[in-house]
Amino acid sequence: RVPSWRLCACAARCGARAGMLNGSFESHASRLVDPTLSIEGRLQVATEIRDSIEIVHTSEYGNFLRQFFGGFVKLLNEIPPQFVDGPAQKTRNTLLEILNRLPNNEVLRPHVHVVLQLCMALLDKDNEENAVLCLR
């Protein structure tokens, strides 16, 4: 059996970090949207996901989207836009960074409409830093 961290297309560069999420998508996804989790806790989970984003360049991309995509959209709709730096702003920004880094291919195609709707809505009400990510 191949170690999970070797599934990363760039294993030499990212080492075991991409494997941090492999096999635990469901637990990370449920933690991310857990209503009892503090905003700081959500930021920590979102940061772990962003730091392990290389997983989307593997065959696990579809599973990644199935587990996380709905949570990303839910949180971006629930956490109000912030105009001062703080954990809520960092969480929103990290989630947008993750969406921005997703490979634009056939696996993402079923979600494109939702991404476009979300980004258009955020352009209208979010801060400049987040709006720039939405434009990408």
N, C-alpha and C positions, 0 to 999 in steps of 0.2 A: 504494500500500500504506500502511495506517495504521501508524504506529510502535507497537511493542508497549506502550510505557508509556501510550499513549492508550486501551488496552483497559480500563484501570482505571476503574471506575464513578465514582471520586472523584479523577480525574486532577488537578483543580485543587488538591486538598488534599495529595495524596501525591506528585505529580510523577513522576519516573522510578522511584521506589523500587519500585512494584508490578511494574514491568517487569523488575526484577532477576532474577526467577525465570522469567519467561515464556520458553518455548522451552528452558529448561535444567532442567526438573523432574527429568528422569532423572539428570542429572549430580549435582544437589544431593541427590537421594534416595539415590543410591549412595554419595556422600560421607558422608551422615548415618549410614549403617549399616556403613560400612567398618570392619572389626574392627581395622585398624592405626591408625585415627584416634584421637588422644588424647581424653579427656573434654573438654578445653578446646576442641579442634577441633570436637567435636560440639556443644558449647555455641555456638560461633561460627556454625555452619551453622543450628542451630535458631533462633538469634536473627535471622539473615538471613531465614529463612522467616517467623518471627513478624512482623518488621518489614515484610514484603511481603504480609501476609495479605489485603490488599485484593483480591488476585487471585481470591479465592473468591467475589467478588461479580460475576464475569464469566462468560462461557461456558466458561472454562477450569477451572471448579470440579470437574467430573467428572474431568478429566485430573489435576488436583492431587491428588484423593483416590486415584486409581489409583496414582499414583507414590509418594505419601508416607504414606498411612494405615497400611499394613502396617509400615513402618519406625517410625512413632510408637509403635504398639502393641508392636513387638519391643523397642524401647529401654526403654519403660516397664516391661516385664516383665524385662529383663536388668539394667538399672542398679538396684542395690539402693536401697531407701528410705534417705534421709539425715536425720539429726536435728541436724546442724550445717550451717551455711552453707558452701558450697563449690561448685566447678564441677559436681559430680554433682547436687547439690540444685538448682542453677540450671538445669541441663539438664532435669531431670525437671519442674520448675516451668514452664519455657518450653514444653515439649511439651504439658503440660496446658493452658496458656494458649491454645496454638494450637487444640487440640481444643475448648476452651470457646468460641472465637470463630467456629467453623464455623457457617455458616447452617444452621438446621434446616429442610430442605426435602426434596423428592423425591430429589435427588441424594445426600443423606446417608442416606436410608432404608435401603439395603442394609447399611450399616455400623452402624446403631443398636444392634443386639443386641451386637456386639463392644464398642462404647463403653460400654454399660450394664454388661456383665460386667467390663470392665476397671475402671471406676470403683467398682463394688461391691467388687472385690478390693482396690483401693488404699485405699478407706475403712478397711478393716480393718487395714492394715499401714503406711500412710504417715503422714507428719507432718501436723500440723494445717493448715499453709498449703496443702499439696497436697490435703488432704481437702476443704477448702472449695471448691477448684476442681472437685473431683470431684462435689460436691453440686450445682453449678450445671449 
